[in-house]
Amino acid sequence: MENLTSVQGHIIDIYQRKIYKGEINIQDGKILSVVPKDDVEDQFILPGFIDAHIHIESSMVTPYEFAKIALGHGTVATVSDPHEIANVCGMEGVRFMIENAANAGLKFFFGAPSCVPATSFEHAGAVLGPEDVEALMASDDIWYLSEMMNYPGVLNDDPSVLAKINSAKKHNKPVDGHAPGLMGDAAARYISRGITTDHECYTLAEALNKLKYGMKIIIREGSAAKNFEALHTLIQSHPEQVMLCSDDKHPDDLIIGHINLLVKRALSLGYDLFDILQIACINPVQHYQLPVGTLRPGDNADFIIINDTKDWNITHTFINGHPYFQKGKSLLQERKGTLINHFRREKQITPDALQISDRGSAFPVIDAIDGSLITEKSWASLPTEDGYVLSDPTCDVLKICVVNRYAADAPPALGFIRHFGLKGCAIASTVAHDSHNIIAVGDNDELICRAINMLIASKGGLSAVTHDNEKQISLPIAGLMSDRSADEIGLSYSQISEFVKSCGCKLHAPYMTLSFMALLVIPKIKISDMGMFDAEEFRFYD
C-alpha cells in the first residue's frame, strides 16, 4: 500500500450512517471518489480520530515522537494547546512546538495560549500579552485561542482578557473555554463573550447547563483527570455538541492507547456507532474548521483501516494519502530536534528552608483526589518539635513545597497535602501546571531536599528518593519533555511511578496528580511558589 492510489473494504460512512462495500480512489493526496464495489478486502475504512484538546507537552515527548505513537492508535489530528511550554519559554516555546510538529504525519493544530501566566499569583517563565496573542492569531499556524482559564477576568471584563478574545474573533477563530464548576448566570455570561467549548466539566449537571447556553462540551479522559464516567450519557443525548479529548496524557498511558480507547469504551456501553464516530471524528473538524478529511470526495485522504468493528485493531493510518502507520509499525523516520529551556535556579535547598513555625493553630491541607484536578480542603492540627510543625504520615498529611525555577535563589513555598501516602520517600517534578516551577511532596525534609536538588542539578525532570535509593528522569526540553523516544520515556516513567507506588502511594498517576497541585485556576485549594492558595476565593492563606 506504500504507493496507494485506491483502497477498498467496508466503508464506514458517518454522514450517511451506513457501512457498505466500496473503493476509495486517491489522487494527489485527496479523495477523488468513493464508489460502491461488491468484491472487496475484509477490512473497514473510516475517518481517523481527533483529540479535541491536548497539551502534547504532558506526554513528556516532542510532537514528532508523540505522532509516532498516536498514529498507531488511529489518531490523525490533535487540537493542541502549547501553553505548558509557553509558560516556560514564551513565544519561543510556541514556535518550537510548531517547528517540531512539521512533517510528523499527524496533523497538529496549535492554539494561541490565552493565559501566560495562568494567574498573577505565581511566577512563570514568560508573559504573553494581547500583542503577542494578536501576532499568533494572525498566523496561519494558529487555529484558535486556547483555553481561557481566567474566567473571573472574562466575567469582570478585564481589558487584557477581552482583547485576546476579540483578537480571535477578528481572525474568525474559535475560543476554547476553561471554567470548572461555573453554572447559571455566570456560565451564561462567560459563554456570551464568545467562548465555545469547555473540557473541565466534572458533573453531568454542569455540562447540561453549559450546553443549554450553546457551549460544546469536550469529554476528557486523561492520565489524571477522568470525566468520561460522569459525562458519557452526552454521547446519546447531545452527539452533535460533544467531542473527546485527553487534555494531559502521560507517556505510559499514551503507549497503551489514545482516543481509540474511548471509542471502544463507548461502544461497550451500547452507544450508537455513528454517534460515537460523529463525536470522535467529525465534530472537531467542523468546530475548528480543520483541513482533515472525513472520507468525502475532495477531502484530504486522511483515514484509518481497522480489522473489524469488534476488536478495533488499527492496521493502517493514512494522512494525505500517505501511509504513516502500517501493520504495527510507525513509518516515521528517526529525527532529533533542538533543545530549549528556561531554568535559572542555582542555589540548592537545605532542610532548614523547609521548616514551618508552629503558630498554635490548625493548618490548611490540600486533599488530593485520585482521577480529578479538583481538590478538597481541610484543616489539620499537626505534631510539633522544637517549635516547628511536622508532617504526620500516620494521618497521611505530608509536606508539599514549590520552588521558583526562574529565580537563582528564592525561598520555597510550604504547605501540607493529604492522600499521597508516601512513607520514607519524597518526589519532585518540574512538570507543575501551569508555571512549571519545582513541586515536591514527601514525609521527610531531608528527602524532599534531595529530590528537589536533583532537579536543580539537571535543570528539569522527575525525581524520587528514599533513604537508600533514588530515581530520576531528565526532561531537557523546558523541563517538560524528553529528547528520547516515547517508548523509552514511557518505560522510564512506568518504572519511576511503580517505585513511588512501592513507597505507599495509592494514586493511579502520582506525578500527574502532583503536577496539578500548583494549578491555581482549579478549585478548591492549591499551592504556588508564593504560598498556599484558596482557589475558590482567589486569595492566599496567611
Residue, then its C-alpha position, 0 to 999 in steps of 0.5 A: m500500500e506504500n504507493l496507494t492510489s485506491v483502497q477498498g473494504h467496508i466503508i464506514d460512512i458517518y454522514q450517511r450512517k451506513i457501512y457498505k462495500g466500496e473503493i476509495n480512489i486517491q489522487d494527489g493526496k485527496i479523495l477523488s471518489v468513493v464508489p460502491k464495489d461488491d468484491v472487496e478486502d475484509q477490512f473497514i475504512l473510516p475517518g481517523f480520530i481527533d483529540a479535541h484538546i491536548h497539551i502534547e507537552s504532558s506526554m513528556v515527548t516532542p510532537y514528532e515522537f508523540a505522532k509516532i505513537a498516536l498514529g498507531h492508535g488511529t489518531v490523525a489530528t490533535v487540537s493542541d494547546p502549547h501553553e505548558i511550554a509557553n509558560v516556560c519559554g514564551m513565544e519561543g516555546v510556541r514556535f518550537m512546538i510548531e517547528n517540531a510538529a512539521n512533517a510528523g504525519l499527524k496533523f497538529f493544530f496549535g492554539a494561541p495560549s490565552c493565559v501566560p501566566a495562568t494567574s498573577f499569583e505565581h511566577a512563570g517563565a514568560v508573559l504573553g500579552p494581547e500583542d503577542v496573542e494578536a501576532l499568533m492569531a494572525s498566523d496561519d499556524i494558529w487555529y484558535l485561542s486556547e483555553m481561557m482559564n481566567y474566567p473571573g477576568v472574562l466575567n469582570d471584563d478585564p481589558s487584557v482578557l477581552a482583547k485576546i478574545n476579540s483578537a480571535k474573533k477578528h481572525n474568525k477563530p474559535v475560543d476554547g473555554h476553561a471554567p470548572g464548576l461555573m453554572g447559571d448566570a455566570a456560565a451564561r455570561y462567560i459563554s456570551r463573550g464568545i467562548t465555545t467549548d469547555h473540557e473541565c466539566y466534572t458533573l453531568a449537571e454542569a455540562l447540561n447547563k453549559l450546553k443549554y447556553g450553546m457551549k460544546i462540551i469536550i469529554r476528557e479522559g486523561s492520565a489524571a483527570k477522568n470525566f468520561e464516567a460522569l459525562h458519557t450519557l452526552i454521547q446519546s443525548h447531545p452527539e452533535q455538541v460533544m467531542l473527546c479529548s485527553d487534555d494531559k496524557h502521560p507517556d505510559d498511558l499514551i503507549i497503551g492507547h489514545i482516543n481509540l480507547l474511548v471509542k471502544r469504551a463507548l461502544s461497550l456501553g451500547y452507544d450508537l456507532f455513528d454517534i460515537l464516530q460523529i463525536a470522535c471524528i467529525n465534530p472537531v473538524q467542523h468546530y475548528q474548521l480543520p483541513v482533515g478529511t472525513l472520507r468525502p470526495g475532495d477531502n484530504a485522504d486522511f483515514i484509518i483501516i481497522n480489522d473489524t468493528k469488534d476488536w478495533n485493531i488499527t492496521h493502517t493510518f493514512i494522512n494525505g494519502h500517505p501511509y504513516f502507520q502500517k501493520g504495527k509499525s510507525l513509518l516515521q523516520e528517526r529525527k532529533g530536534t533542538l533543545i530549549n529551556h528556561f531554568r535559572r535556579e542555582k542555589q540548592i535547598t537545605p532542610d532548614a528552608l523547609q521548616i514551618s513555625d508552629r503558630g498554635s493553630a490548625f493548618p490548611v491541607i490540600d486533599a488530593i483526589d485520585g482521577s480529578l484536578i479538583t481538590e478538597k480542603s481541610w484543616a489539620s492540627l499537626p505534631t510539633e518539635d522544637g517549635y516547628v510543625l511536622s508532617d504526620p504520615t500516620c494521618d497521611v498529611l505530608k509536606i508539599c513545597v514549590v520552588n521558583r525555577y526562574a529565580a537563582d535563589a528564592p525561598p520555597a513555598l510550604g504547605f501540607i497535602r493529604h492522600f499521597g501516602l508516601k512513607g520514607c520517600a519524597i518526589a519532585s517534578t518540574v512538570a507543575h501546571d501551569s508555571h512549571n516551577i519545582i513541586a515536591v511532596g514527601d514525609n521527610d525534609e531531608l528527602i524532599c531536599r534531595a529530590i528537589n536538588m536533583l532537579i536543580a542539578s539537571k535543570g528539569g525532570l522527575s525525581a524520587v528518593t528514599h533513604d537508600n535509593e533514588k530515581q530520576i528522569s531528565l526532561p531537557i526540553a523546558g523541563l517538560m519533555s524528553d529528547r528520547s523516544a516515547d517508548e523509552i520515556g514511557l518505560s522510564y516513567s512506568q518504572i519511576s511511578e511503580f517505585v513511588k507506588s512501592c513507597g505507599c502511594k495509592l494514586h493511579a498517576p502520582y506525578m500527574t496528580l502532583s503536577f496539578m497541585a500548583l494549578l491555581v485556576i482549579p478549585k478548591i485549594k492549591i499551592s504556588d511558589m508564593g504560598m498556599f492558595d484558596a482557589e475558590e476565593f482567589r486569595f492566599y492563606d496567611 
